């Protein structure tokens, strides 16, 4: 019987040729390149929603504080930190309950049920600062920034950047006995940090994404200064400590500087995280005094009316050039905050 020899395949039945393998790898690479931006976009969108949820929780606590304290706005030396001015001795080393005058976190965290060290020693204050900086509702999910301490800060630890800054003008008192650079611009009698004094609560920002202590002159992340009064409560260009800022409209902002370095990127975290010339690509979340939250572009956030009480008369010299371009009427030398 004639036996026909079996012809063996030159390829293993279970293998791939090099060309086939390279084709598969190429297809996978293309799919990854297509899917990664979508996945990254979905993650960032989820982080924005998480940030908005955090701010709503903070807004509820702020309104609770105001309700319990005759409308007082927490986070300043005339309401939640007023007691510090009656403490004797070196307040940098004898500062109970809060981390500094402008600290909004501690009084609201207590209302939200967080337990933390409220002692008066420097060690207690450092423990309190770290606990509050890492508290979930106080942390923007897009905040991946570590803040170093300023050289003269009594607390010298690297900590997560304080995610949210209050709107500074609402945190300051005006009138007889108070000497501030903005005293002469307020046309509301003797303004005090109080919900009854601000104007339309749905049109005024209580706090927003921020990153204090970088005026644009330094390349790199903001640092923090926990001196008890925040490097000057009144009469200085930049009060507010580590917790409060004028806003992106201001020529003196320490959180939203656009020139010479675009350090606003550390605060406007929900849009482009890289250098851009388009203000519409820079976005941040803002909590209003009525409790609602909005995501604003840089241009929208430069509206001074959002950041100061009804009746304020704002000279154009206090505004950054971009805010003047968008919000100062042609030929005007000042802006009247009507609502």
SVG drawing of the C-alpha trace seen along z (x, -y; Angstrom):
<svg xmlns="http://www.w3.org/2000/svg" viewBox="-31 -108 43 110">
<polyline fill="none" stroke="black" stroke-width="0.4" points="0.0,0.0 1.3,-3.4 1.7,-5.6 1.4,-9.4 3.6,-11.3 1.8,-14.0 2.9,-17.5 3.6,-19.4 2.6,-23.1 5.5,-25.4 3.5,-27.2 2.5,-25.8 -1.3,-25.4 -1.4,-27.5 1.0,-30.3 1.1,-33.6 3.5,-34.9 5.5,-38.0 3.5,-40.0 0.2,-38.9 1.5,-39.7 2.6,-43.2 -0.8,-43.8 -2.6,-42.9 -0.2,-45.1 -0.8,-48.0 -4.6,-47.6 -4.4,-47.6 -2.2,-50.7 -4.7,-52.5 -7.6,-51.5 -5.8,-52.7 -4.9,-56.0 -8.6,-56.5 -10.0,-55.4 -7.5,-57.0 -8.6,-60.7 -12.2,-59.6 -11.4,-57.8 -9.4,-60.8 -12.3,-63.1 -14.8,-60.9 -12.5,-60.8 -12.2,-64.6 -15.9,-65.0 -16.5,-62.7 -14.0,-64.7 -15.8,-67.9 -19.1,-66.4 -17.3,-65.2 -16.0,-68.7 -19.4,-70.2 -20.8,-67.8 -18.2,-68.8 -19.0,-72.4 -22.7,-71.8 -21.9,-70.1 -19.8,-73.0 -22.6,-75.4 -25.1,-73.6 -22.6,-73.9 -22.1,-77.6 -25.8,-78.3 -26.2,-76.3 -23.4,-78.4 -25.1,-81.6 -28.5,-80.5 -27.0,-79.8 -25.0,-83.0 -27.5,-85.7 -26.4,-85.6 -22.6,-85.8 -20.3,-84.5 -17.6,-82.1 -13.9,-82.4 -12.7,-85.8 -11.6,-87.9 -15.0,-89.5 -17.0,-86.2 -15.6,-82.7 -12.1,-83.8 -12.9,-87.0 -11.9,-85.3 -8.3,-85.2 -7.9,-88.9 -8.6,-88.4 -6.0,-85.7 -2.9,-86.8 0.7,-85.9 2.1,-84.8 -0.9,-83.8 1.2,-81.9 1.9,-79.3 -1.4,-79.8 -4.2,-79.4 -7.0,-77.0 -9.9,-75.8 -8.8,-77.3 -5.6,-77.3 -5.5,-81.1 -7.9,-84.1 -9.1,-83.3 -9.7,-79.6 -13.2,-78.7 -12.5,-74.9 -12.5,-74.4 -15.8,-76.0 -17.6,-74.3 -15.9,-70.9 -17.3,-70.9 -20.8,-71.4 -20.2,-68.6 -19.3,-66.2 -15.5,-65.9 -13.6,-65.4 -10.1,-67.0 -7.6,-68.3 -8.8,-71.7 -5.9,-72.3 -4.0,-75.6 -0.4,-74.3 1.6,-74.4 1.5,-70.6 -2.3,-70.6 -2.5,-73.3 -0.4,-71.3 -2.5,-68.1 -5.6,-70.2 -4.3,-71.7 -3.4,-68.3 -6.7,-66.8 -8.7,-69.6 -6.6,-69.7 -7.2,-66.0 -10.9,-66.0 -12.9,-64.5 -15.5,-67.3 -12.7,-69.9 -10.7,-68.3 -11.2,-68.9 -10.7,-65.7 -8.7,-67.6 -6.3,-69.0 -3.2,-66.9 -1.0,-69.7 1.2,-69.6 1.9,-73.0 5.2,-73.8 5.3,-76.1 6.4,-79.7 9.7,-80.3 8.1,-82.3 5.1,-80.1 4.9,-78.6 3.7,-75.3 6.4,-73.7 4.9,-70.6 4.2,-69.9 0.4,-69.5 -2.3,-69.1 -3.0,-72.5 -6.1,-74.0 -8.6,-73.3 -11.2,-76.1 -10.7,-79.8 -13.5,-82.2 -14.2,-85.5 -12.1,-87.9 -14.2,-91.1 -17.1,-89.4 -14.9,-88.3 -13.7,-91.9 -15.4,-94.5 -15.6,-98.2 -16.4,-101.4 -15.4,-103.3 -12.2,-101.9 -11.4,-99.5 -8.5,-100.5 -8.4,-98.4 -7.4,-99.2 -11.1,-98.7 -12.7,-100.7 -13.2,-103.7 -14.8,-101.6 -17.7,-100.2 -20.9,-102.2 -23.0,-100.1 -22.5,-102.0 -20.7,-99.8 -20.4,-96.5 -19.8,-93.4 -19.5,-89.7 -23.1,-88.9 -25.6,-87.3 -27.9,-90.3 -25.2,-92.6 -24.0,-90.9 -26.7,-91.7 -28.3,-89.0 -27.1,-85.7 -27.6,-83.7 -25.3,-86.1 -22.4,-86.3 -19.6,-83.8 -18.9,-82.4 -16.0,-80.2 -14.4,-78.5 -11.5,-76.4 -8.3,-78.2 -4.6,-78.0 -3.3,-80.9 0.1,-82.5 1.3,-82.7 1.0,-86.1 2.4,-84.9 5.9,-86.0 7.0,-82.5 7.0,-79.4 5.7,-76.5 2.9,-75.6 1.5,-78.0 2.9,-77.8 1.0,-78.6 1.5,-80.9 -0.2,-79.9 0.8,-83.0 -2.2,-83.5 -3.5,-86.6 -2.5,-85.5 0.3,-88.1 -1.8,-91.0 -5.6,-91.3 -6.1,-94.9 -4.2,-97.5 -2.2,-95.1 -2.3,-94.4 -2.9,-90.7 -4.9,-89.8 -6.7,-86.5 -4.0,-84.2 -4.1,-80.7 -7.9,-80.6 -9.2,-83.7 -8.6,-85.6 -10.0,-88.6 -10.8,-86.6 -9.6,-86.6 -10.9,-90.1 -8.2,-91.6 -4.8,-93.1 -3.7,-91.8 -5.0,-88.2 -2.7,-85.6 -4.7,-82.7 -5.7,-83.6 -2.7,-85.3 -2.5,-85.3 0.8,-87.2 3.7,-86.9 3.2,-83.1 -0.2,-81.5 -0.4,-80.4 -4.2,-80.5 -3.8,-76.9 -3.4,-75.8 -6.8,-77.3 -8.8,-76.8 -8.4,-73.1 -11.5,-71.9 -10.5,-73.1 -7.2,-73.1 -4.3,-72.2 -1.7,-73.5 -0.8,-77.0 -3.5,-78.4 -4.4,-81.8 -8.2,-81.0 -9.9,-82.1 -12.8,-79.8 -10.5,-76.8 -9.8,-77.7 -12.6,-76.6 -13.3,-76.4 -16.2,-75.5 -17.8,-78.2 -20.2,-78.0 -22.7,-80.8 -24.2,-82.2 -27.6,-80.6 -25.9,-77.2 -25.9,-76.5 -22.7,-75.6 -21.6,-76.6 -18.6,-75.8 -17.3,-79.1 -14.8,-79.9 -12.0,-82.4 -13.8,-85.1 -17.1,-84.6 -15.2,-84.5 -13.6,-87.9 -16.9,-89.7 -16.2,-91.8 -19.9,-91.8 -19.7,-88.1 -17.0,-88.9 -18.1,-91.9 -21.2,-93.4 -23.9,-95.4 -23.1,-99.0 -19.3,-98.6 -17.6,-101.3 -14.6,-99.7 -11.8,-101.9 -10.4,-100.5 -6.9,-100.7 -7.8,-97.6 -8.8,-95.5 -6.5,-93.3 -6.3,-94.3 -8.3,-91.4 -11.2,-92.1 -11.2,-95.8 -11.4,-94.6 -14.5,-92.6 -16.4,-94.3 -15.4,-98.0 -17.7,-100.2 -15.8,-102.2 -14.4,-105.4 -15.3,-104.5 -12.9,-104.9 -14.8,-102.9 -17.3,-100.0 -20.5,-100.3 -21.8,-97.0 -25.5,-97.5 -27.0,-94.1"/>
</svg>
